[in-house]
Amino acid sequence: MNRKSLVLPAVVGLLAPVLAACGGSDSGSSGGNAIKVGTTDTFTATKDAPAPLDPAYAYDVGTWNILRQTVQTLMIQPKGEGDPVPEAAQSCGFTDSGNERYACTLRGGLKFANGDKVTAADVKYSIDRARAINAEGGPVGLLSTIDTVETHGDNEVIFHLKTADATFPFKLSTPVAGIVNPDDYEKNKLRDGFDVDGSGPYTLSTDVKDNAIVTATFTKNPNYKGVLKVNNTKVQMVSFKDAAAMGAALDKGDIDVMTRTMSPEQIQKLSDSTDDNEDLVEMSGLEIRYLAFNTDAKSVKDKAVRQAMAQLINRGELVSKVYGTQAEPLYSLVPASITGHSNSFFNKYGDPSTAKAKALLTRANITTPVKLTLHYTTDHYGSATAKEFKILQQQLNDSGLFDVSIQGTKWDAYIPAERKGRYDVWGMGWFPDFPDADNYLAPFLDADNFLKLPYRNSRIINTLIPDSRREADRLAAASDLTSIQDIVAEDVPLIPLWQGKQYVAARDNVTGTAYALNSSSTLQLWELGRGVSG
C-alpha cells in the first residue's frame, strides 16, 4: 500500500484583535526510548557566528527549531492554523482601540528549568536585551515597533508600541521574544556556544564535535507550565551530512523521523513506496526561495539588469525539472495561500521572453552579455539547490544577454559573506516567522531588513508597511500589501522563484507526525510519541 498521508491546508493570514485567556495544560509523557529525529541542518559555532543559539542572534529555521523547544514565549502559534494563543502568558491582548498598547498577564507558577521563578521583569529583560544587542542579520527587526516595555508587579507586562501593529501577537510567539534568565544571559553580550536555558517544554544537552552539534538531546522539562502537552520524555536530533545519509539511517531504523531537508528523489520514492514500515506525511508549506540583489553593486545596480533577469527566468521549467509536484512557481514574495498575495511579477512580466528582456537592456544602454555570478549555499536548503542554480544559469545564458557563473558555499561561510556585502546576487530561502503577508515583506524591505539590503523605498517604509499593520482584518490590508508587491516587481530588489510543500517521513510506530511541523515549518517535537507498529 502507499503509505503517504496528506495534511490538508487551512486558510492562513487572517488576524483578529487578540484578547484571549488560556488555562494551563498538564504535560503528558509516553515514556520509552528517545525518539530520534534526523536533519541535514548544521549548527556550527564560528568566529563570525560564535553564538548560534542565542535568541537575540539566531534567525534561521534550524536554530529556531532548537529554541522553540527550549525557550518559552508569551504567545505560541497553534499546532494547526490560526491566531497565536497564550503560552507563558495566561492572557494577552490589545487594551486600546489603536493597537498600540499590548498587555500580558503571566501564567501562575512559571519556572525556568533550574527552578528559578519567571517574572515579568525577566520578560522585560529578555526583550530589552535583544533590542539592545541588535545583532547584525538577527531577528531584532521583529521587535521594531516596540517603544517601551513596562512591568506591573511580578506578573504583568505591557508593551507600548511606536505605531499600530496588528501582527504583534505573532511576533511575541517567535524565539527573539523568548524569555531568558538574566543569570544565564548577559545584558549586552551574546551567549557563545550551544548552551540554551529557558522555561520551555524541554531542556537541551548537546554532543559537539569540531564546533558543530552532532546530536542535540531534548529532555522533558519537569518545571514546564504552558499550553503544550508533551507526548514524550526525550527526543534526540541527529545532524547528517546530506539527505542520502539521513535516508539510509531511517531505512535501517537508526532514526525514527526524517525532517528537513529531504531530496526531491527521496520524497518521490517514499511517496511511491509500498513499505509498511515507513510513512510519508505531506503538509502545506509556506517556504519560499528567491534571489536577492545588492542594488549598489556595479553588475546589477541598473534596474534594467534586474528586470531583464525577472523577464527571462522560467519558473515553471525550474520547478518541473528540479522539484516536480513538490513546489509551485511563485510570482510574489507572498505565497499564494497567504491573505494579501498578488501575482505581481507575472502581471508585469508575463511569460519568459528573450525579446522583452533584450528591449529592457537596450533601452537602458546596457552592454550585453551582462557578466555576473549567482551565489548559493551548498548545504542548507538541500541537495537540489545546486541543480536549481545550474538551471537558472542556463536560462539566463541561453538568452545570449547574460554571461552567468554560479558559485556554491557552505552555510557557515555563506551567511557571513552575504552580511558583509560580498555577493551581488545570491539565493536564499525564507521560512516565515509567522503566517502573515507582513512577514514576507517587512523583513526584506523595511529600514532594518535582516539581509542588510541597500534597497530602500520610502513609500514602502514610511507609508505602506505601517498602514498595513494598522489593519487587524488582513483583508482590509490587501490594497497596501498589493502595492508593496507591485513596487517590488517594478524595482526588483528580489526575485521570487517558488514556494514549496513540506514533508516528514517516519517509522510506522511514531505518532503525531501530522503535527510535527506547522505551516511556518516550526518543528513541534512535543507532538511526537510512540505507538504500535503495523
C-alpha positions as CSV (number, residue, x, y, z in Angstrom):
1,M,0.0,0.0,0.0
2,N,1.1,3.6,-0.4
3,R,1.9,5.0,3.0
4,K,1.7,8.7,2.0
5,S,-0.5,10.9,4.2
6,L,-1.8,14.3,3.4
7,V,-2.4,17.0,5.9
8,L,-4.9,19.4,4.3
9,P,-4.0,23.1,4.5
10,A,-6.1,25.8,6.2
11,V,-6.6,29.4,5.2
12,V,-3.9,31.5,6.8
13,G,-3.2,35.2,7.2
14,L,-6.5,36.2,8.8
15,L,-5.8,38.1,12.0
16,A,-8.2,39.4,14.5
17,P,-7.7,41.6,17.6
18,V,-6.4,39.2,20.3
19,L,-7.7,39.2,23.8
20,A,-7.5,35.6,24.9
21,A,-7.2,33.6,28.1
22,C,-5.8,30.1,28.1
23,G,-5.6,27.8,31.1
24,G,-2.7,25.6,31.8
25,S,-2.4,22.1,30.4
26,D,-0.5,19.3,32.2
27,S,2.3,17.9,30.1
28,G,1.8,14.2,29.2
29,S,4.5,11.6,28.5
30,S,4.6,8.4,26.6
31,G,7.8,7.1,28.2
32,G,10.0,4.7,26.3
33,N,13.3,5.3,24.5
34,A,14.3,8.6,23.0
35,I,12.7,9.4,19.6
36,K,15.5,10.1,17.2
37,V,14.9,12.8,14.6
38,G,17.2,13.3,11.6
39,T,18.0,16.6,10.0
40,T,20.5,18.0,7.5
41,D,20.6,21.3,9.3
42,T,24.0,22.2,10.7
43,F,24.6,24.0,13.9
44,T,28.1,25.5,13.9
45,A,29.9,28.0,16.1
46,T,32.4,30.0,14.2
47,K,34.5,33.1,14.7
48,D,31.9,35.1,12.7
49,A,29.0,33.5,14.4
50,P,30.0,32.3,17.9
51,A,26.5,32.4,19.4
52,P,24.3,30.5,17.0
53,L,21.6,29.6,19.6
54,D,21.3,32.9,21.4
55,P,17.6,34.1,20.9
56,A,19.0,37.6,20.3
57,Y,21.0,36.4,17.3
58,A,19.5,33.2,15.9
59,Y,17.5,33.7,12.8
60,D,17.2,30.6,10.6
61,V,14.8,27.8,10.7
62,G,17.2,25.3,12.1
63,T,18.3,27.2,15.1
64,W,14.8,28.5,15.7
65,N,13.7,24.8,15.8
66,I,16.0,24.3,18.7
67,L,14.9,27.4,20.5
68,R,11.2,26.7,20.1
69,Q,11.6,23.5,22.1
70,T,13.6,25.1,25.0
71,V,12.8,28.9,25.3
72,Q,9.3,29.8,26.2
73,T,7.4,32.8,24.6
74,L,4.4,34.7,25.9
75,M,2.4,33.6,22.8
76,I,2.6,30.5,20.6
77,Q,1.3,29.5,17.2
78,P,-1.3,26.7,17.5
79,K,-0.4,23.3,16.1
80,G,-2.9,23.8,13.3
81,E,-3.6,27.3,12.0
82,G,-5.0,30.5,13.3
83,D,-4.1,33.3,15.7
84,P,-1.4,32.7,18.3
85,V,-2.6,31.7,21.8
86,P,-1.1,32.4,25.2
87,E,1.8,30.2,26.3
88,A,3.9,31.6,29.1
89,A,1.1,34.1,29.4
90,Q,-2.3,33.4,30.9
91,S,-3.8,36.1,28.8
92,C,-2.7,38.8,26.3
93,G,-4.5,41.4,24.3
94,F,-4.6,44.9,23.0
95,T,-6.0,47.3,25.6
96,D,-6.6,50.3,23.3
97,S,-8.6,50.8,20.1
98,G,-5.5,51.8,18.1
99,N,-3.5,48.5,18.6
100,E,-0.6,50.4,20.2
101,R,-0.8,49.0,23.8
102,Y,-0.5,45.3,24.3
103,A,-0.7,43.8,27.8
104,C,0.1,40.2,29.0
105,T,-0.5,38.5,32.4
106,L,1.9,35.7,33.1
107,R,0.7,32.2,33.8
108,G,1.0,31.3,37.5
109,G,3.8,29.1,38.8
110,L,6.2,29.7,35.8
111,K,9.7,28.5,36.5
112,F,12.9,28.2,34.5
113,A,14.3,24.7,34.1
114,N,16.6,25.3,37.0
115,G,13.7,26.1,39.3
116,D,14.1,29.9,39.3
117,K,10.8,31.8,39.2
118,V,9.9,33.5,35.9
119,T,8.7,37.1,36.4
120,A,7.5,40.0,34.3
121,A,11.0,41.5,34.9
122,D,12.5,38.5,33.1
123,V,10.3,39.1,30.2
124,K,11.2,42.8,30.0
125,Y,14.9,41.9,30.4
126,S,14.7,39.4,27.5
127,I,13.0,41.8,25.1
128,D,15.1,44.8,26.1
129,R,18.3,42.6,25.8
130,A,17.5,41.5,22.2
131,R,16.8,45.1,21.2
132,A,19.9,46.5,22.9
133,I,22.3,43.8,21.4
134,N,20.7,44.5,17.9
135,A,22.7,41.6,16.3
136,E,23.6,42.2,12.7
137,G,21.4,40.0,10.5
138,G,19.5,38.9,13.5
139,P,15.7,38.8,14.3
140,V,15.6,42.2,16.2
141,G,13.5,43.7,13.3
142,L,10.5,41.7,14.6
143,L,10.6,43.9,17.7
144,S,11.0,47.2,15.8
145,T,7.5,48.5,16.6
146,I,8.2,48.4,20.4
147,D,8.7,51.7,22.0
148,T,9.0,50.7,25.7
149,V,8.3,47.6,27.9
150,E,6.7,48.2,31.3
151,T,6.0,45.8,34.2
152,H,3.4,45.9,36.9
153,G,4.4,43.6,39.7
154,D,5.7,40.2,39.0
155,N,3.0,39.0,36.6
156,E,2.0,41.9,34.2
157,V,4.0,43.1,31.1
158,I,2.8,46.0,29.0
159,F,4.2,46.7,25.6
160,H,3.9,50.3,24.3
161,L,4.2,50.4,20.6
162,K,5.5,53.2,18.4
163,T,2.8,52.5,15.9
164,A,-0.2,50.2,15.4
165,D,0.9,46.6,14.8
166,A,-1.9,44.0,14.4
167,T,0.8,41.4,13.8
168,F,2.4,42.0,17.2
169,P,0.9,38.9,18.9
170,F,2.6,36.7,16.2
171,K,5.9,38.4,16.9
172,L,5.7,37.6,20.6
173,S,5.4,33.9,19.5
174,T,8.9,33.9,17.9
175,P,12.2,33.0,19.6
176,V,13.5,36.5,19.6
177,A,10.9,37.2,22.2
178,G,11.9,34.1,24.2
179,I,12.2,34.5,27.9
180,V,15.7,34.0,29.2
181,N,17.1,34.0,32.7
182,P,19.3,37.1,33.4
183,D,21.6,34.8,35.4
184,D,22.4,32.9,32.2
185,Y,22.4,35.7,29.6
186,E,24.4,38.9,29.9
187,K,22.6,42.1,29.2
188,N,24.8,43.4,26.4
189,K,26.6,40.3,25.2
190,L,25.6,37.3,23.2
191,R,26.0,33.9,24.8
192,D,28.6,32.0,22.9
193,G,28.4,28.3,22.2
194,F,25.5,25.9,22.3
195,D,24.1,26.2,25.8
196,V,20.4,27.1,26.0
197,D,18.4,27.7,29.2
198,G,14.7,28.6,29.4
199,S,11.3,27.6,30.7
200,G,10.1,25.7,27.6
201,P,8.9,22.1,27.3
202,Y,12.5,20.7,27.1
203,T,16.0,21.2,28.4
204,L,18.9,20.8,25.9
205,S,22.2,19.0,26.1
206,T,24.5,18.7,23.1
207,D,27.2,16.4,21.7
208,V,29.6,18.7,19.9
209,K,32.5,17.8,17.5
210,D,34.6,20.3,15.6
211,N,32.5,23.2,16.9
212,A,29.3,21.7,15.5
213,I,26.4,19.9,17.1
214,V,26.3,16.2,16.2
215,T,23.4,15.3,18.4
216,A,21.0,17.6,20.3
217,T,19.1,15.9,23.2
218,F,15.8,17.3,24.3
219,T,14.7,16.1,27.7
220,K,11.2,16.9,29.1
221,N,11.4,19.8,31.5
222,P,9.7,18.9,34.8
223,N,9.2,22.5,35.6
224,Y,7.4,23.4,32.4
225,K,4.0,25.1,32.7
226,G,2.2,26.1,29.5
227,V,-0.4,25.2,26.9
228,L,1.6,22.3,25.3
229,K,1.1,18.6,26.0
230,V,4.4,16.9,25.8
231,N,3.9,13.4,24.4
232,N,7.4,12.0,25.0
233,T,10.2,12.2,27.6
234,K,13.2,12.6,25.3
235,V,13.9,13.4,21.7
236,Q,17.3,13.3,20.0
237,M,18.0,15.4,16.9
238,V,20.8,14.0,14.8
239,S,22.6,16.0,12.1
240,F,23.5,14.3,8.9
241,K,25.9,15.5,6.2
242,D,23.3,15.0,3.5
243,A,19.9,13.7,2.7
244,A,21.2,10.3,1.5
245,A,22.9,9.6,4.8
246,M,19.7,10.6,6.6
247,G,17.5,8.4,4.5
248,A,19.8,5.4,5.0
249,A,19.6,5.9,8.7
250,L,15.7,5.9,8.6
251,D,15.7,2.7,6.5
252,K,18.0,1.0,9.0
253,G,15.9,2.2,11.9
254,D,18.8,4.2,13.4
255,I,16.4,7.2,13.4
256,D,12.7,7.3,13.8
257,V,11.8,10.5,11.9
258,M,13.3,12.4,8.9
259,T,12.6,16.1,8.5
260,R,14.3,18.8,6.5
261,T,15.8,18.6,4.1
262,M,14.9,15.5,2.1
263,S,15.8,15.4,-1.6
264,P,13.1,15.5,-4.2
265,E,14.1,12.0,-5.2
266,Q,13.7,10.7,-1.7
267,I,10.2,12.3,-1.4
268,Q,9.1,10.7,-4.6
269,K,10.5,7.3,-3.6
270,L,8.7,7.4,-0.3
271,S,5.5,8.6,-1.9
272,D,5.5,5.6,-4.3
273,S,6.7,3.1,-1.7
274,T,4.7,0.1,-0.6
275,D,6.9,-0.3,2.5
276,D,4.6,-0.5,5.5
277,N,7.4,0.4,7.9
278,E,7.7,4.0,6.8
279,D,5.2,6.8,6.4
280,L,5.5,10.0,4.4
281,V,3.4,13.0,5.6
282,E,2.9,15.8,3.1
283,M,1.8,19.2,4.5
284,S,1.1,22.6,3.1
285,G,4.2,24.7,3.2
286,L,4.9,28.4,3.3
287,E,8.6,28.1,2.4
288,I,9.8,30.3,-0.5
289,R,13.0,30.6,-2.5
290,Y,14.2,33.8,-4.0
291,L,17.2,35.7,-5.5
292,A,18.4,38.8,-3.6
293,F,20.4,41.7,-5.1
294,N,23.0,44.1,-3.7
295,T,21.5,47.0,-5.7
296,D,24.6,49.1,-5.0
297,A,26.8,46.5,-6.8
298,K,28.0,47.6,-10.3
299,S,26.8,44.5,-12.1
300,V,23.2,44.8,-11.0
301,K,22.9,48.5,-10.0
302,D,20.9,49.3,-13.1
303,K,17.3,48.3,-12.6
304,A,17.1,47.2,-16.2
305,V,19.5,44.3,-15.5
306,R,17.4,43.0,-12.7
307,Q,14.2,43.5,-14.7
308,A,15.7,41.6,-17.6
309,M,16.5,38.7,-15.3
310,A,12.9,38.7,-14.0
311,Q,11.8,38.7,-17.6
312,L,13.9,35.6,-18.5
313,I,13.6,33.3,-15.6
314,N,11.2,30.4,-16.4
315,R,9.8,29.3,-13.0
316,G,7.7,26.6,-14.5
317,E,10.7,24.9,-16.1
318,L,12.8,25.4,-13.0
319,V,10.2,23.7,-10.7
320,S,9.3,20.9,-13.1
321,K,13.0,19.9,-13.6
322,V,14.1,20.1,-10.0
323,Y,11.1,19.7,-7.7
324,G,8.2,18.3,-9.7
325,T,5.0,18.4,-7.8
326,Q,6.8,19.3,-4.5
327,A,6.8,23.0,-5.4
328,E,5.0,25.7,-7.3
329,P,6.1,28.7,-9.3
330,L,5.9,31.9,-7.2
331,Y,5.3,35.4,-8.7
332,S,5.5,37.4,-5.5
333,L,7.3,37.3,-2.2
334,V,4.0,36.5,-0.6
335,P,2.9,32.8,-1.1
336,A,-0.4,32.2,-2.9
337,S,-2.1,30.8,0.2
338,I,-1.5,33.9,2.3
339,T,-4.1,36.7,2.5
340,G,-2.8,39.7,0.5
341,H,-1.0,37.7,-2.1
342,S,-0.7,39.2,-5.6
343,N,0.9,37.7,-8.7
344,S,2.8,41.0,-9.3
345,F,5.8,39.6,-11.2
346,F,3.6,37.7,-13.6
347,N,1.3,40.7,-14.0
348,K,4.3,42.8,-15.0
349,Y,6.5,40.4,-17.0
350,G,4.1,37.6,-18.2
351,D,5.7,34.6,-19.8
352,P,9.5,34.4,-20.1
353,S,10.7,36.4,-23.2
354,T,14.2,37.0,-24.5
355,A,12.9,39.7,-26.9
356,K,11.3,41.7,-24.0
357,A,14.4,41.2,-21.8
358,K,16.6,42.5,-24.7
359,A,14.4,45.5,-25.1
360,L,14.8,46.4,-21.4
361,L,18.6,46.2,-21.7
362,T,18.7,48.1,-25.0
363,R,16.6,51.0,-23.7
364,A,18.9,51.3,-20.7
365,N,22.0,51.2,-22.9
366,I,23.3,48.1,-21.2
367,T,26.1,46.3,-23.0
368,T,25.5,42.6,-23.3
369,P,26.2,39.9,-22.3
370,V,26.0,41.1,-18.7
371,K,28.5,39.2,-16.6
372,L,27.6,38.2,-13.1
373,T,27.8,35.4,-10.5
374,L,24.9,33.7,-8.8
375,H,25.8,32.5,-5.3
376,Y,24.1,29.7,-3.5
377,T,24.6,27.7,-0.3
378,T,25.5,24.0,-0.8
379,D,24.4,22.5,2.5
380,H,21.4,24.4,4.0
381,Y,18.4,24.1,1.6
382,G,19.0,20.5,0.4
383,S,20.9,18.8,-2.4
384,A,18.6,20.1,-5.1
385,T,19.9,23.7,-4.7
386,A,22.9,23.1,-7.0
387,K,20.7,21.7,-9.8
388,E,18.4,24.6,-9.3
389,F,21.1,27.2,-9.9
390,K,22.5,25.3,-12.9
391,I,19.1,25.7,-14.5
392,L,18.9,29.4,-13.6
393,Q,22.4,29.8,-15.1
394,Q,21.4,28.0,-18.3
395,Q,18.2,30.0,-18.7
396,L,20.0,33.3,-18.4
397,N,22.9,32.3,-20.6
398,D,20.8,30.8,-23.3
399,S,19.3,34.2,-23.9
400,G,22.7,35.5,-25.0
401,L,22.1,38.5,-22.8
402,F,23.9,37.2,-19.8
403,D,27.2,35.6,-19.0
404,V,26.4,33.9,-15.7
405,S,28.6,31.8,-13.5
406,I,27.5,30.1,-10.3
407,Q,29.3,29.5,-7.0
408,G,28.3,27.4,-4.1
409,T,29.4,27.9,-0.5
410,K,28.8,26.1,2.8
411,W,26.2,27.9,5.1
412,D,28.7,28.7,7.9
413,A,30.7,30.8,5.4
414,Y,27.8,31.8,3.2
415,I,25.9,33.9,5.7
416,P,28.9,35.9,7.0
417,A,29.9,36.7,3.4
418,E,26.4,37.8,2.5
419,R,26.2,40.0,5.5
420,K,29.5,41.6,4.6
421,G,28.1,42.5,1.1
422,R,30.4,40.2,-0.8
423,Y,27.7,38.9,-3.2
424,D,26.0,40.9,-5.9
425,V,23.3,38.2,-6.5
426,W,22.6,35.3,-4.1
427,G,19.9,32.8,-3.4
428,M,18.1,32.4,-0.2
429,G,15.1,30.6,1.3
430,W,12.5,32.0,3.7
431,F,10.6,30.1,6.3
432,P,8.1,32.6,7.8
433,D,8.4,33.7,11.4
434,F,4.6,33.7,11.3
435,P,2.0,33.2,8.6
436,D,1.1,36.7,7.5
437,A,2.0,38.7,4.4
438,D,3.8,41.3,6.6
439,N,6.4,38.7,7.4
440,Y,7.2,38.1,3.7
441,L,7.6,41.9,3.1
442,A,8.9,43.8,6.1
443,P,11.9,41.6,6.8
444,F,13.3,42.3,3.3
445,L,12.1,45.8,2.6
446,D,11.9,47.7,5.9
447,A,14.7,50.0,7.0
448,D,16.1,47.4,9.4
449,N,15.8,44.5,6.9
450,F,17.7,41.4,8.0
451,L,19.6,40.9,4.7
452,K,21.0,44.4,5.1
453,L,19.9,45.1,1.5
454,P,20.8,48.6,0.4
455,Y,17.5,48.9,-1.5
456,R,15.2,51.5,0.2
457,N,11.7,52.6,-1.0
458,S,10.4,55.5,1.2
459,R,6.8,54.8,0.3
460,I,7.1,51.2,1.4
461,I,8.9,52.0,4.6
462,N,7.1,55.1,5.7
463,T,3.6,54.5,4.5
464,L,2.6,51.1,3.1
465,I,4.1,48.9,5.8
466,P,2.8,51.0,8.7
467,D,-0.6,51.4,7.2
468,S,-0.9,47.6,6.5
469,R,-0.1,46.9,10.2
470,R,-3.0,49.0,11.4
471,E,-5.5,46.6,9.9
472,A,-6.4,43.8,12.3
473,D,-8.6,42.5,9.4
474,R,-5.9,41.4,7.0
475,L,-8.3,41.5,4.1
476,A,-8.6,45.3,4.7
477,A,-4.8,45.5,4.4
478,A,-4.8,43.8,0.9
479,S,-4.6,47.1,-1.0
480,D,-1.4,48.3,0.8
481,L,0.1,44.8,0.6
482,T,-0.5,44.6,-3.1
483,S,1.1,48.0,-3.7
484,I,4.2,46.8,-1.9
485,Q,4.4,43.7,-4.1
486,D,3.9,45.8,-7.3
487,I,6.7,48.1,-6.3
488,V,9.0,45.1,-5.8
489,A,8.1,43.7,-9.2
490,E,9.0,47.1,-10.7
491,D,12.2,47.7,-8.8
492,V,13.3,44.1,-8.5
493,P,15.5,44.1,-5.3
494,L,14.5,40.5,-5.1
495,I,13.1,37.9,-7.5
496,P,10.7,35.2,-6.0
497,L,11.2,31.8,-7.6
498,W,9.0,29.1,-6.0
499,Q,7.1,28.0,-2.9
500,G,7.3,24.5,-1.6
501,K,5.5,21.9,0.3
502,Q,6.9,20.3,3.4
503,Y,7.3,16.6,4.4
504,V,8.0,14.4,7.3
505,A,9.0,10.7,7.0
506,A,8.8,8.4,10.0
507,R,8.9,4.8,11.1
508,D,5.5,3.3,11.4
509,N,5.4,3.2,15.2
510,V,5.8,7.0,15.6
511,T,2.7,9.0,16.3
512,G,2.0,12.7,16.0
513,T,3.8,13.2,12.7
514,A,0.9,15.1,11.2
515,Y,1.6,17.9,13.6
516,A,5.4,17.6,13.7
517,L,5.7,20.7,11.6
518,N,3.3,23.7,11.4
519,S,2.8,25.9,8.4
520,S,5.7,28.1,9.4
521,S,8.0,25.0,9.4
522,T,8.2,25.1,13.1
523,L,9.4,21.7,14.4
524,Q,7.0,20.6,17.2
525,L,8.9,17.8,18.9
526,W,6.4,17.6,21.7
527,E,3.8,16.2,19.3
528,L,5.8,13.0,18.7
529,G,5.1,9.8,20.5
530,R,5.4,6.1,20.1
531,G,2.5,3.9,19.1
532,V,2.1,0.3,17.9
533,S,3.9,-0.7,14.8
534,G,1.8,-2.1,11.9
